[in-house]
Amino acid sequence: MIYRVVFTKFLDVPKNIATETVTTSEEDAINIAKSKLITLNADTALVLRLEGGESKVIHRFEPIKK
């Protein structure tokens, strides 16, 4: 299974600032999303499953705002 992690920053419009492709496991994709969300100072990290030419969002992470 192939997973893509997309990191988005909301300026005037949403902008993808980085992507990662993971071929090992869903857990690895989730760990990358959580760690790089903070490192990149992104607003959202999406984990997508790529299957049969289609992508489906399976997890969405946002930093906790105080």
PyRosetta script that sets phi, psi and omega in degrees:
from pyrosetta import init, pose_from_sequence

init()
pose = pose_from_sequence("MIYRVVFTKFLDVPKNIATETVTTSEEDAINIAKSKLITLNADTALVLRLEGGESKVIHRFEPIKK")
pose.set_psi(1, 142.4)
pose.set_omega(1, 178.9)
pose.set_phi(2, -110.9)
pose.set_psi(2, 134.2)
pose.set_omega(2, 178.6)
pose.set_phi(3, -122.0)
pose.set_psi(3, 143.3)
pose.set_omega(3, 175.1)
pose.set_phi(4, -121.2)
pose.set_psi(4, 135.7)
pose.set_omega(4, 176.9)
pose.set_phi(5, -111.0)
pose.set_psi(5, 122.8)
pose.set_omega(5, -177.9)
pose.set_phi(6, -115.5)
pose.set_psi(6, 129.4)
pose.set_omega(6, 179.0)
pose.set_phi(7, -107.9)
pose.set_psi(7, 129.1)
pose.set_omega(7, -173.7)
pose.set_phi(8, -122.7)
pose.set_psi(8, 140.6)
pose.set_omega(8, 174.9)
pose.set_phi(9, -119.6)
pose.set_psi(9, 130.5)
pose.set_omega(9, 179.9)
pose.set_phi(10, -94.6)
pose.set_psi(10, 110.5)
pose.set_omega(10, 173.7)
pose.set_phi(11, -106.4)
pose.set_psi(11, -114.9)
pose.set_omega(11, 171.3)
pose.set_phi(12, -73.9)
pose.set_psi(12, -37.6)
pose.set_omega(12, 175.9)
pose.set_phi(13, -133.7)
pose.set_psi(13, 158.0)
pose.set_omega(13, 177.1)
pose.set_phi(14, -62.6)
pose.set_psi(14, 137.8)
pose.set_omega(14, -179.1)
pose.set_phi(15, -135.4)
pose.set_psi(15, 128.7)
pose.set_omega(15, 175.7)
pose.set_phi(16, -74.3)
pose.set_psi(16, 122.9)
pose.set_omega(16, -177.6)
pose.set_phi(17, -101.7)
pose.set_psi(17, -17.9)
pose.set_omega(17, 178.3)
pose.set_phi(18, -165.0)
pose.set_psi(18, 155.1)
pose.set_omega(18, 173.7)
pose.set_phi(19, -137.5)
pose.set_psi(19, 151.9)
pose.set_omega(19, 175.4)
pose.set_phi(20, -133.0)
pose.set_psi(20, 142.9)
pose.set_omega(20, 174.3)
pose.set_phi(21, -112.7)
pose.set_psi(21, 130.2)
pose.set_omega(21, -177.1)
pose.set_phi(22, -123.4)
pose.set_psi(22, 128.5)
pose.set_omega(22, 179.7)
pose.set_phi(23, -113.7)
pose.set_psi(23, 1.3)
pose.set_omega(23, -175.2)
pose.set_phi(24, -86.6)
pose.set_psi(24, -64.8)
pose.set_omega(24, -178.2)
pose.set_phi(25, -157.0)
pose.set_psi(25, 163.8)
pose.set_omega(25, 177.7)
pose.set_phi(26, -64.9)
pose.set_psi(26, -36.5)
pose.set_omega(26, 179.3)
pose.set_phi(27, -62.9)
pose.set_psi(27, -39.2)
pose.set_omega(27, 177.2)
pose.set_phi(28, -64.1)
pose.set_psi(28, -40.5)
pose.set_omega(28, 178.2)
pose.set_phi(29, -63.3)
pose.set_psi(29, -40.5)
pose.set_omega(29, 178.5)
pose.set_phi(30, -65.0)
pose.set_psi(30, -43.2)
pose.set_omega(30, 179.4)
pose.set_phi(31, -63.6)
pose.set_psi(31, -40.7)
pose.set_omega(31, 177.4)
pose.set_phi(32, -64.2)
pose.set_psi(32, -42.9)
pose.set_omega(32, -179.9)
pose.set_phi(33, -60.3)
pose.set_psi(33, -45.4)
pose.set_omega(33, -178.4)
pose.set_phi(34, -67.0)
pose.set_psi(34, -42.7)
pose.set_omega(34, -176.1)
pose.set_phi(35, -73.3)
pose.set_psi(35, -44.0)
pose.set_omega(35, -177.3)
pose.set_phi(36, -77.9)
pose.set_psi(36, -19.2)
pose.set_omega(36, 176.2)
pose.set_phi(37, -57.2)
pose.set_psi(37, -44.5)
pose.set_omega(37, 179.3)
pose.set_phi(38, -75.5)
pose.set_psi(38, -44.3)
pose.set_omega(38, -177.6)
pose.set_phi(39, -59.8)
pose.set_psi(39, -43.7)
pose.set_omega(39, -177.7)
pose.set_phi(40, -84.8)
pose.set_psi(40, -5.6)
pose.set_omega(40, -176.7)
pose.set_phi(41, 56.8)
pose.set_psi(41, 41.8)
pose.set_omega(41, -179.5)
pose.set_phi(42, -84.2)
pose.set_psi(42, 161.9)
pose.set_omega(42, 177.8)
pose.set_phi(43, -90.5)
pose.set_psi(43, -30.0)
pose.set_omega(43, -178.0)
pose.set_phi(44, -147.2)
pose.set_psi(44, 142.6)
pose.set_omega(44, 170.8)
pose.set_phi(45, -122.8)
pose.set_psi(45, 125.3)
pose.set_omega(45, 179.2)
pose.set_phi(46, -111.1)
pose.set_psi(46, 134.9)
pose.set_omega(46, 172.9)
pose.set_phi(47, -106.5)
pose.set_psi(47, 119.4)
pose.set_omega(47, -178.5)
pose.set_phi(48, -113.1)
pose.set_psi(48, 143.3)
pose.set_omega(48, 173.8)
pose.set_phi(49, -100.1)
pose.set_psi(49, 125.4)
pose.set_omega(49, 179.2)
pose.set_phi(50, -99.8)
pose.set_psi(50, 121.9)
pose.set_omega(50, -174.2)
pose.set_phi(51, -149.8)
pose.set_psi(51, 123.7)
pose.set_omega(51, 175.2)
pose.set_phi(52, 57.6)
pose.set_psi(52, 36.1)
pose.set_omega(52, 179.9)
pose.set_phi(53, 79.6)
pose.set_psi(53, 3.0)
pose.set_omega(53, 178.8)
pose.set_phi(54, -118.2)
pose.set_psi(54, 151.3)
pose.set_omega(54, 175.7)
pose.set_phi(55, -119.5)
pose.set_psi(55, 142.4)
pose.set_omega(55, -179.5)
pose.set_phi(56, -134.9)
pose.set_psi(56, 130.4)
pose.set_omega(56, 177.7)
pose.set_phi(57, -72.0)
pose.set_psi(57, 124.1)
pose.set_omega(57, 179.3)
pose.set_phi(58, -112.4)
pose.set_psi(58, -20.4)
pose.set_omega(58, 176.6)
pose.set_phi(59, -145.9)
pose.set_psi(59, 147.4)
pose.set_omega(59, 176.2)
pose.set_phi(60, -136.5)
pose.set_psi(60, 130.4)
pose.set_omega(60, -179.4)
pose.set_phi(61, -124.5)
pose.set_psi(61, 141.3)
pose.set_omega(61, 175.4)
pose.set_phi(62, -134.6)
pose.set_psi(62, 145.6)
pose.set_omega(62, 176.5)
pose.set_phi(63, -69.4)
pose.set_psi(63, 151.5)
pose.set_omega(63, 177.1)
pose.set_phi(64, -78.2)
pose.set_psi(64, 125.0)
pose.set_omega(64, -179.6)
pose.set_phi(65, -99.9)
pose.set_psi(65, 134.7)
pose.set_omega(65, -179.6)
pose.set_phi(66, -97.0)
pose.dump_pdb("model.pdb")
